[in-house]
Amino acid sequence: MTAMDPPSLPLQLPLGEASPGPIAADLGQLGDDCRRCRRCGLADGRTHVVVSRGNPAARLMVIGEGPGAQEDATGQPFVGRAGQLLDQMLASVAIDSNRDAYICNVVKCRPPGNRKPTALEIEACRPWLEQQIRLVDPAVILLAGASALEGVLGIKGGITRLRGQWRRGEREPLAGRWLMPILHPSYLLRNPSRQQGSPKWLTWHDLQDVRRRLDQLEEPRQPVS
Ligand code: SF4
């Protein structure tokens, strides 16, 4: 463990235990399974099931809340204004969102009126997210916003206090992975100031820390003498 490493924290949620769900052999089958899914009421109002975009081989996964209007219309996550801001902020730390990241949400269907997904909807969709994590196998996971924090770590509230803090997953499918909650880009659009200490400024610093973590993970191991 280095000085940069925080202590491991137990996860609040028994991922993989609450909702068995079907198991996909690969991401292609997972996408097909998601598109047929009617495990919760969000299926009734969707245009598209929004599974992912980006690179399934990336070391970085970004998990957001759920599809908005443009995502529902296109079938792609984070393509509206919030997604464009996410892309810009990742690019500012040399992360190309389509080449260097795999992007998805805790729920794959649009909640009506862009409301937050309920705990039951998050629970119903969790098997798909768990399988995405297992199949993509990211080293670093960013939890964008309060719903992602709740859906992945089972922590309700506290995103502004917990943002920027590294956690190390202990249970499958998070075991050994680095996780960091960050503010959701939609929140940053509502708080556009770039002044020191502003939400945008803090997020940029969080993403710089993510860049350092990725660089550290990619450093070749030193031979043991
Ligand atoms: S939100 Fe998830 S669980 Fe609900 S219908 Fe869509 S894919 Fe299925």
Residues whose N, C-alpha, C, O or C-beta is under 5 A from the ligand:
A	BS01	SF4	C34 C37 R38 R39 C40 L42 A43 V107 K108 C109 E121 A124 C125
